[in-house]
Amino acid sequence: MKIIILGASGLVGGNCMRYFNIKEELEVVGTYFSYQAKDTVKFNTLDLDDPENFDIESFNPDVILHCGALTWVDYCEENVEESYQKTVQSTLNAIELSKKYDAKLVYISTDYVFDGTDGPYNENHPVNALSVYGKHKLEAEQAVEKALPNDHLILRITNVYGDEERNKNFIARMLDNVVKNEAMDIKLPFDQYATPINASDIARALYLLLKDGKNGIYNIASTDFVNRVQLTDLILKYFPDHQISITPISTESMNQKAPRPLVGGLISAKFLSEYPDFHFTNVDDYLRRKITELQTSPLA
């Protein structure tokens, strides 16, 4: 099976590329758009005729995994056209590629397609996106379903963490701050709940779905259901000498430009009903591994 990953410089795409590369039956190419991560090649998802694009025609993929999007939620709220281009138009272009090469399209979505009034959510819950970001992710979802009804996968995920080249995710940034041992006070919302998921688990789950030729929407989430204060407490408990203080505040008092789904998160019951032996890791598993790596590092 040949897989091209659009957006392999990011957290999800990078983890998928690393995991798929250890599978002998898979041939994988990872692409970048703006930031060139290790072992990626250029592919401009907004201009399929860019002469610098990787030669996707010669590769002739069986699967196109589209991980790229503009994920800065507040920025999207004030830059609607850019959000549309990088989330919706890029997906329409991926659909065009999927049709051209008769390839299954995998689209990475979010719990922001829901309004956060009564999460966590299963796949059949009515969607009701609140923000520009959420509305564009939902529009892209619906475009994929309409254009490729029998040859797509949509994975909804949220609060993704894990190993990545730039350490942009929340848990990785918090670990960096703790290791620096600098005093700081951070204000975090106590009323935004979600289901954090390790990007490596997303890669493992997606591999099974592809291997078995699955189709449709799957929510992918682990066992944690926490707000940002609780999530940070999970991290800090492993570092008793930390100098970080947390000030819990309400989402309303943060005056964020984009509305947030407060009781968000996802339920993986559909996936686990089909793969009952699959084991999702959790935040504690990840932190214990990272602490072991820190302790055994030559710089420790």
C-alpha positions as CSV (number, residue, x, y, z in Angstrom):
1,M,0.0,0.0,0.0
2,K,1.4,3.4,-1.0
3,I,0.5,6.3,1.3
4,I,1.2,10.0,0.8
5,I,0.9,12.2,3.9
6,L,0.0,15.8,3.2
7,G,1.2,17.7,6.2
8,A,3.8,15.3,7.6
9,S,5.7,18.2,9.3
10,G,2.9,18.4,11.9
11,L,2.2,16.3,15.0
12,V,-0.3,13.8,13.5
13,G,1.3,13.6,10.1
14,G,4.8,13.1,11.6
15,N,3.7,10.4,13.9
16,C,1.9,8.6,11.2
17,M,4.9,8.8,8.9
18,R,7.2,7.3,11.6
19,Y,4.8,4.5,12.5
20,F,3.9,3.6,8.9
21,N,7.6,3.5,7.9
22,I,8.1,0.5,10.2
23,K,5.5,-1.5,8.4
24,E,7.1,-3.4,5.6
25,E,4.0,-3.6,3.5
26,L,3.7,0.2,3.3
27,E,5.5,2.7,1.1
28,V,5.2,6.2,2.6
29,V,6.0,9.7,1.4
30,G,5.6,12.6,3.8
31,T,5.2,16.1,2.5
32,Y,5.5,19.6,3.9
33,F,4.0,22.9,2.9
34,S,5.7,25.7,4.9
35,Y,8.0,23.9,7.4
36,Q,10.3,21.2,6.2
37,A,10.6,18.5,8.8
38,K,13.1,15.7,8.5
39,D,12.5,13.3,5.6
40,T,9.7,15.3,4.0
41,V,9.3,16.6,0.5
42,K,7.5,19.7,-0.7
43,F,3.9,19.6,-1.8
44,N,1.8,22.7,-2.0
45,T,-1.8,21.6,-1.3
46,L,-3.1,25.0,-2.4
47,D,-1.5,24.8,-5.8
48,L,-1.5,21.4,-7.3
49,D,0.4,22.7,-10.3
50,D,3.3,24.1,-8.3
51,P,6.4,23.0,-10.2
52,E,8.3,22.3,-7.0
53,N,5.6,19.8,-5.9
54,F,6.6,16.2,-5.3
55,D,5.8,14.0,-8.3
56,I,2.7,12.4,-6.9
57,E,1.8,11.0,-10.3
58,S,4.8,8.8,-10.5
59,F,4.2,7.7,-6.9
60,N,0.6,6.8,-7.7
61,P,-0.7,6.6,-4.1
62,D,-3.4,4.1,-2.8
63,V,-4.1,6.4,0.2
64,I,-3.9,10.2,0.6
65,L,-3.7,11.2,4.3
66,H,-4.6,14.9,4.6
67,C,-3.3,16.3,7.9
68,G,-2.8,19.9,6.8
69,A,-5.0,22.8,8.1
70,L,-4.8,26.1,9.8
71,T,-5.3,25.2,13.5
72,W,-4.8,28.5,15.2
73,V,-8.4,28.9,16.3
74,D,-8.4,32.6,17.3
75,Y,-6.4,33.6,14.2
76,C,-8.9,31.8,12.0
77,E,-11.7,33.9,13.5
78,E,-10.2,37.1,12.1
79,N,-8.7,35.6,9.0
80,V,-11.6,33.8,7.5
81,E,-10.4,33.6,3.9
82,E,-7.0,32.2,4.9
83,S,-8.7,29.7,7.2
84,Y,-10.9,28.6,4.3
85,Q,-8.0,28.2,1.9
86,K,-5.8,26.2,4.3
87,T,-8.6,24.0,5.6
88,V,-11.4,23.7,3.1
89,Q,-9.7,24.5,-0.2
90,S,-6.7,22.3,0.6
91,T,-9.2,19.5,1.3
92,L,-11.0,20.1,-2.0
93,N,-7.7,19.8,-3.7
94,A,-7.0,16.5,-1.8
95,I,-10.3,15.2,-3.0
96,E,-9.3,16.1,-6.6
97,L,-6.1,14.1,-6.1
98,S,-8.0,11.1,-4.6
99,K,-10.3,11.0,-7.6
100,K,-7.4,11.3,-10.1
101,Y,-5.4,8.5,-8.6
102,D,-8.3,6.4,-7.3
103,A,-7.0,6.7,-3.8
104,K,-8.7,6.5,-0.4
105,L,-8.8,9.9,1.3
106,V,-8.2,10.1,5.0
107,Y,-9.2,13.5,6.5
108,I,-8.2,14.5,10.0
109,S,-11.0,16.4,11.8
110,T,-11.8,17.7,15.3
111,D,-14.3,17.8,18.1
112,Y,-14.7,21.5,17.2
113,V,-17.4,20.4,14.8
114,F,-19.6,20.1,17.9
115,D,-20.8,23.0,20.1
116,G,-19.6,21.6,23.5
117,T,-22.9,21.6,25.3
118,D,-23.0,17.9,26.1
119,G,-19.8,16.1,25.2
120,P,-17.9,13.9,24.9
121,Y,-19.4,13.0,21.6
122,N,-20.0,9.9,19.5
123,E,-20.0,9.9,15.7
124,N,-23.7,10.2,15.4
125,H,-24.2,13.2,17.6
126,P,-25.6,16.3,15.6
127,V,-22.8,18.7,14.6
128,N,-23.0,22.4,15.4
129,A,-19.6,24.2,15.0
130,L,-19.3,27.5,16.8
131,S,-16.1,29.0,15.4
132,V,-14.7,29.7,12.0
133,Y,-12.2,27.0,12.5
134,G,-14.8,24.5,13.5
135,K,-17.1,25.5,10.7
136,H,-14.4,25.1,8.1
137,K,-13.3,21.7,9.5
138,L,-17.0,20.6,9.3
139,E,-17.3,22.0,5.7
140,A,-14.3,20.0,4.7
141,E,-15.7,16.8,6.4
142,Q,-18.9,17.2,4.5
143,A,-17.1,17.7,1.2
144,V,-15.1,14.5,1.7
145,E,-18.3,12.5,2.5
146,K,-20.1,13.9,-0.5
147,A,-17.3,13.5,-3.0
148,L,-16.0,10.1,-1.9
149,P,-18.9,8.4,-0.1
150,N,-17.4,4.9,-0.4
151,D,-13.7,5.6,-0.2
152,H,-12.9,7.8,2.7
153,L,-11.9,7.9,6.4
154,I,-12.6,10.8,8.7
155,L,-10.8,10.7,12.0
156,R,-12.0,13.2,14.6
157,I,-9.4,13.9,17.3
158,T,-8.7,16.6,19.9
159,N,-6.0,17.9,22.3
160,V,-3.4,15.9,20.5
161,Y,0.0,15.5,22.2
162,G,3.2,13.5,21.7
163,D,6.6,13.6,20.2
164,E,7.1,16.1,17.4
165,E,10.1,18.0,15.9
166,R,9.0,21.4,17.0
167,N,7.3,20.6,20.3
168,K,4.3,22.7,19.5
169,N,1.7,20.8,21.4
170,F,0.5,21.8,24.9
171,I,2.0,18.9,26.9
172,A,5.4,19.2,25.1
173,R,5.5,22.9,25.7
174,M,4.7,22.4,29.4
175,L,7.4,19.8,29.7
176,D,9.9,22.2,28.2
177,N,8.9,24.9,30.7
178,V,9.2,22.5,33.7
179,V,12.6,21.3,32.6
180,K,13.9,24.9,32.3
181,N,12.8,25.3,36.0
182,E,11.7,28.9,35.5
183,A,9.2,30.5,37.8
184,M,6.0,31.3,35.9
185,D,2.3,31.8,36.5
186,I,-0.1,30.5,33.9
187,K,-3.8,31.2,33.6
188,L,-5.8,28.2,32.3
189,P,-9.6,27.7,31.7
190,F,-11.2,25.3,34.3
191,D,-14.3,24.9,32.1
192,Q,-12.9,23.6,28.8
193,Y,-13.0,19.8,28.8
194,A,-11.6,17.5,26.2
195,T,-10.1,14.0,25.6
196,P,-6.3,14.2,25.0
197,I,-4.9,11.7,22.6
198,N,-1.3,10.7,21.8
199,A,-0.5,11.1,18.2
200,S,1.2,7.8,18.1
201,D,-2.1,6.2,19.1
202,I,-3.8,7.9,16.2
203,A,-1.2,6.4,13.9
204,R,-1.7,2.9,15.3
205,A,-5.5,3.2,15.0
206,L,-5.4,4.6,11.5
207,Y,-3.1,1.7,10.4
208,L,-5.7,-0.8,11.5
209,L,-8.5,1.0,9.7
210,L,-6.6,1.3,6.5
211,K,-5.4,-2.3,6.6
212,D,-9.0,-3.5,7.0
213,G,-10.4,-1.2,4.4
214,K,-12.7,0.7,6.7
215,N,-14.9,3.6,5.5
216,G,-16.6,6.5,7.3
217,I,-16.2,8.6,10.4
218,Y,-14.3,7.4,13.5
219,N,-13.8,9.3,16.8
220,I,-10.4,8.6,18.2
221,A,-9.9,9.3,21.9
222,S,-8.2,7.8,24.9
223,T,-9.4,7.4,28.5
224,D,-8.5,10.9,29.8
225,F,-11.3,13.5,30.1
226,V,-9.9,16.6,31.7
227,N,-9.9,20.4,31.6
228,R,-6.7,22.4,31.0
229,V,-6.1,22.9,34.8
230,Q,-6.4,19.1,35.4
231,L,-4.2,18.3,32.5
232,T,-1.5,20.6,33.7
233,D,-1.8,19.2,37.2
234,L,-1.2,15.7,35.6
235,I,2.1,17.0,34.2
236,L,3.3,18.9,37.3
237,K,2.7,16.1,39.7
238,Y,5.8,14.4,38.2
239,F,7.9,17.4,39.1
240,P,7.4,18.2,42.8
241,D,10.0,21.0,42.7
242,H,8.5,22.9,39.8
243,Q,8.1,26.6,40.0
244,I,4.9,26.9,38.0
245,S,1.7,28.2,39.6
246,I,-1.7,27.8,38.0
247,T,-4.5,30.4,38.1
248,P,-7.8,28.7,37.1
249,I,-10.1,31.1,35.2
250,S,-13.3,30.9,33.2
251,T,-13.3,30.8,29.5
252,E,-15.6,33.8,29.5
253,S,-13.0,35.9,31.4
254,M,-10.3,35.0,28.8
255,N,-12.1,37.0,26.1
256,Q,-10.9,34.7,23.4
257,K,-11.8,35.7,19.8
258,A,-13.2,32.3,18.9
259,P,-15.9,30.6,20.9
260,R,-14.8,27.2,22.4
261,P,-16.8,24.0,22.8
262,L,-16.7,23.8,26.6
263,V,-17.8,20.2,27.3
264,G,-16.1,18.7,24.2
265,G,-14.1,15.6,23.7
266,L,-14.8,12.4,21.9
267,I,-15.9,8.8,22.6
268,S,-14.1,5.9,20.8
269,A,-16.8,3.3,21.3
270,K,-17.3,2.7,17.6
271,F,-13.6,2.1,17.0
272,L,-13.2,-0.1,20.1
273,S,-16.3,-2.2,19.2
274,E,-14.4,-3.1,16.0
275,Y,-11.0,-3.4,17.7
276,P,-11.7,-4.5,21.3
277,D,-8.1,-5.5,21.9
278,F,-6.7,-2.1,21.0
279,H,-5.0,-0.3,24.0
280,F,-5.0,3.4,24.0
281,T,-2.2,5.0,26.1
282,N,-3.0,8.0,28.3
283,V,-1.2,11.1,29.5
284,D,0.4,9.4,32.5
285,D,1.9,6.7,30.2
286,Y,3.4,9.4,28.0
287,L,4.8,11.4,30.9
288,R,6.4,8.4,32.5
289,R,8.1,7.6,29.3
290,K,9.3,11.2,28.8
291,I,10.7,11.3,32.4
292,T,12.6,8.1,31.8
293,E,14.1,9.7,28.6
294,L,15.0,12.8,30.5
295,Q,16.7,10.8,33.3
296,T,18.7,8.7,30.8
297,S,19.6,11.6,28.5
298,P,23.4,12.3,28.3
299,L,22.6,15.9,29.4
300,A,20.7,14.7,32.5
